[in-house]
């Protein structure tokens, strides 16, 4: 199976679409209603109101969004040399992790899409080993926008701060642009709510959203717990494997790879507010798509014929188990 992800684009596309439909089949048949929680932001609450009467449409929109995000992330990784051309394995892995325990158009689906936009701003291109102020502003503006869908997405600011250290963005202008970018969506919301007399309730809901954690909200079956644990172990293994190999590559590759990996930190912080379910794994879909693709690519690397055949069989089995684990979440 993994050998198909070396060159055959038609088969790759077919496998991705098949996996997407398989993972979202259950919510398509019995679509759940979108629900807001203490952690959801103003914009997600508005989406809940608009789509509450058409739950199947929300599921379809979630499927399309996940697929589009996976393709977009794949293109970004290819554009900076972090993934191979004509290889859609990052897209497939992104779709699998985002769809583990698939339900509907969740805040995580929207936040990850916005985070991919921020990643596109932060990846280095050409020979310059830093980014301009306009991209700092664009990145933090997107983080502010993401937090209006899901309040804990503010944790992505910490990921950005460590990326800024990696890019040596220490100047006062860099800090000023950071704050202005993040504040821009909030200033817009505050102005609109002030005009409609809705500022006080929204401000009170912000404090409640950050104070309430959601780790205890989910009730898992034994099978779901096994599936989530298996996927979590694979994600951790792929991240650690890639992190241990970063120093072996050129400086530009190292900085871009580190940028992708640092999104893991934002996911870890958001995990304290996410329910213990398959949805919580989607917070790590961006770094997993990159690291997982590198992990499974080992199976197709040149080696002796018998050793390669045995290794390919083992990795194919592991990949199949990954898909099964996502299905049972």
Residue pairs with C-beta under 8 A, 6 or more apart in sequence:
1 15
1 316
1 319
1 320
2 89
2 296
2 299
2 300
2 312
2 315
2 316
2 319
3 299
3 300
3 312
4 11
4 12
4 15
5 12
5 87
5 88
5 89
5 92
5 296
5 300
6 86
6 87
6 300
7 86
9 86
9 88
12 87
12 88
12 89
12 92
13 88
15 92
16 67
16 70
16 88
16 91
16 92
16 95
17 67
19 92
19 95
19 96
19 99
19 323
20 63
20 66
20 67
20 95
20 99
22 323
22 327
23 95
23 96
23 99
23 100
23 102
23 326
23 327
24 59
24 62
24 63
24 99
24 102
26 102
27 59
27 102
27 103
27 104
28 56
28 59
28 60
28 63
31 55
31 56
31 58
31 59
31 104
32 55
32 103
32 104
33 52
33 55
33 104
34 47
34 48
34 51
34 52
34 55
34 58
34 104
34 105
35 48
36 44
36 45
36 48
37 214
38 205
38 208
38 209
38 212
38 214
39 107
39 150
39 151
39 152
39 209
39 212
39 214
39 273
40 48
40 107
40 149
40 150
40 151
40 209
41 107
41 147
41 148
41 149
41 150
41 151
41 209
42 148
42 189
42 202
43 145
43 148
43 149
44 107
44 110
44 148
44 149
44 150
47 105
51 57
51 58
51 61
51 105
55 104
58 104
58 105
59 103
59 104
59 105
61 105
62 102
62 104
62 105
62 106
62 109
65 105
65 109
65 110
65 113
66 94
66 95
66 98
66 99
66 109
67 91
67 95
68 113
69 94
69 98
69 109
69 112
69 113
69 116
70 90
70 91
70 92
70 94
70 95
70 98
70 289
71 88
71 91
72 113
72 116
72 120
73 90
73 91
73 94
73 116
73 119
73 286
73 289
74 83
74 88
74 90
74 91
74 94
74 289
76 116
76 119
76 120
76 123
77 83
77 90
77 260
77 289
77 290
77 293
78 84
78 85
78 87
79 123
79 125
80 123
80 124
80 125
80 252
80 256
81 252
81 253
81 256
82 253
82 256
82 257
82 260
82 290
83 89
83 90
83 290
83 293
84 297
87 293
87 297
89 292
89 293
89 296
89 297
90 289
90 290
90 292
90 293
91 289
93 288
93 289
93 292
93 293
93 296
94 285
94 286
94 288
94 289
96 322
96 323
96 326
97 231
97 235
97 281
97 282
97 284
97 285
97 288
97 289
97 326
98 108
98 109
98 112
98 282
98 285
99 326
100 227
100 228
100 231
100 278
100 279
100 281
100 282
100 325
100 326
100 329
101 224
101 228
101 277
101 278
101 279
101 281
101 326
101 329
102 278
103 279
106 279
106 282
107 149
107 150
107 153
108 150
108 274
108 279
108 282
108 283
109 282
110 146
110 149
110 150
111 146
111 149
111 150
111 153
111 270
111 283
112 282
112 283
112 285
112 286
114 142
114 143
114 145
114 146
114 149
114 153
115 142
115 146
115 153
115 156
115 263
115 266
115 286
116 286
117 142
118 138
118 139
118 142
118 143
118 146
118 156
118 160
119 259
119 260
119 263
119 286
121 131
121 135
121 138
121 139
121 142
122 131
122 135
122 139
122 160
122 163
122 259
123 256
123 259
124 130
124 131
124 252
124 255
124 256
124 259
127 252
129 167
129 251
129 252
129 255
130 167
130 168
130 169
131 167
131 169
133 173
133 174
133 177
136 164
136 169
136 174
136 177
136 178
136 181
137 177
137 178
137 180
137 181
138 181
139 160
139 181
140 157
140 160
140 177
140 178
140 179
140 180
140 181
140 182
141 181
141 182
141 184
141 185
143 153
143 154
143 156
143 157
143 160
143 181
143 182
144 181
144 182
144 183
144 184
144 185
144 186
145 185
146 153
146 156
147 153
147 154
148 185
148 186
148 189
150 270
151 206
151 209
151 210
151 273
152 209
152 210
152 269
152 270
152 272
152 273
152 274
153 266
153 270
155 265
155 266
155 269
155 270
156 263
156 266
157 182
157 266
158 265
158 266
158 269
159 262
159 263
159 264
159 265
159 266
160 178
162 262
162 265
163 258
163 259
163 262
164 170
164 174
164 178
166 255
166 258
166 259
166 262
167 255
189 202
190 199
193 199
193 202
212 273
213 272
213 273
214 272
214 273
214 274
214 275
215 271
215 272
215 273
215 274
215 275
215 276
216 276
217 275
217 276
218 275
218 276
218 277
220 228
220 276
220 277
223 328
224 277
224 278
224 328
224 329
226 325
226 328
227 278
227 324
227 325
227 326
227 327
227 328
227 329
228 276
228 277
228 278
228 280
228 281
228 325
228 329
230 321
230 322
230 325
231 278
231 281
231 322
231 325
231 326
231 329
232 281
234 292
234 318
234 322
234 325
235 281
235 284
235 288
235 292
237 295
238 288
238 291
238 292
238 294
238 295
239 261
239 264
239 284
239 287
239 288
239 291
241 291
241 294
241 295
242 257
242 261
242 290
242 291
242 294
242 295
243 261
245 294
246 254
246 257
246 258
246 261
247 254
249 257
257 290
260 286
260 287
260 290
261 287
261 290
261 291
263 286
263 287
264 284
264 287
266 283
267 283
267 284
267 287
270 283
271 280
271 283
274 280
274 283
277 329
278 326
278 329
281 329
296 315
296 318
296 319
298 311
298 315
299 311
299 312
299 314
299 315
299 316
300 312
301 308
302 308
303 311
